[in-house]
Amino acid sequence: PSAPPRRVEVDNVNSTALRVSWKPPLQQKQHGQIRGYQVVYSRLENGEPRGQPVILDITLPEAQ
């Protein structure tokens, strides 16, 4: 896609978990079928990233 996801929202679930949600880019910016997303995150300690970032691949159920 030529644009990022829209309306990215993050909600605290508890002290160690977040819920992240988003909408896909606008249709005219997708340039094909979006089959999934990658979420990259790092654990923070005292406001600083700790360790290597974690990459989570999320495949959409309707992707072929």
C-alpha positions in Angstrom: 0.0 0.0 0.0 1.0 3.6 -0.5 -0.5 4.7 2.8 -0.4 3.4 6.4 -3.3 1.9 8.3 -5.9 4.4 9.5 -7.3 5.1 12.9 -4.7 3.2 14.9 -5.9 2.9 18.5 -4.2 1.4 21.5 -6.0 0.4 24.7 -4.5 -0.8 28.0 -5.9 -4.3 28.9 -3.8 -4.6 32.1 -0.3 -3.7 33.3 1.4 -6.1 30.8 -1.0 -6.1 27.8 -2.3 -3.7 25.1 -5.1 -4.1 22.5 -4.1 -2.5 19.2 -6.7 -1.9 16.5 -6.7 -0.2 13.1 -8.6 0.3 9.8 -6.9 -0.6 6.5 -5.6 2.2 4.2 -8.2 3.8 1.9 -9.2 1.6 -1.0 -7.4 3.8 -3.6 -4.2 3.5 -1.6 -4.2 -0.3 -1.2 -2.9 -1.2 -4.7 -3.9 -4.9 -4.4 -5.2 -7.2 -1.7 -3.8 -6.7 1.8 -3.1 -10.2 3.2 -1.9 -9.2 6.6 0.0 -6.8 8.8 3.2 -6.7 10.9 3.1 -5.3 14.4 6.5 -4.4 15.8 6.9 -3.7 19.5 9.5 -3.4 22.3 9.2 -3.8 26.0 10.0 -0.6 27.9 11.8 -0.3 31.2 12.1 3.2 32.7 10.9 4.6 29.4 13.7 3.0 27.3 13.3 0.0 24.9 14.7 -3.2 26.4 15.9 -6.1 24.2 15.2 -6.7 20.6 11.9 -5.6 19.0 9.3 -8.3 18.6 7.7 -8.8 15.2 4.1 -10.2 15.2 2.7 -11.3 11.8 -1.1 -11.0 11.6 -2.6 -12.8 8.6 -6.1 -11.8 7.7 -8.6 -14.7 7.6 -9.9 -13.9 4.1 -6.3 -13.8 2.6 -5.5 -16.5 0.2 
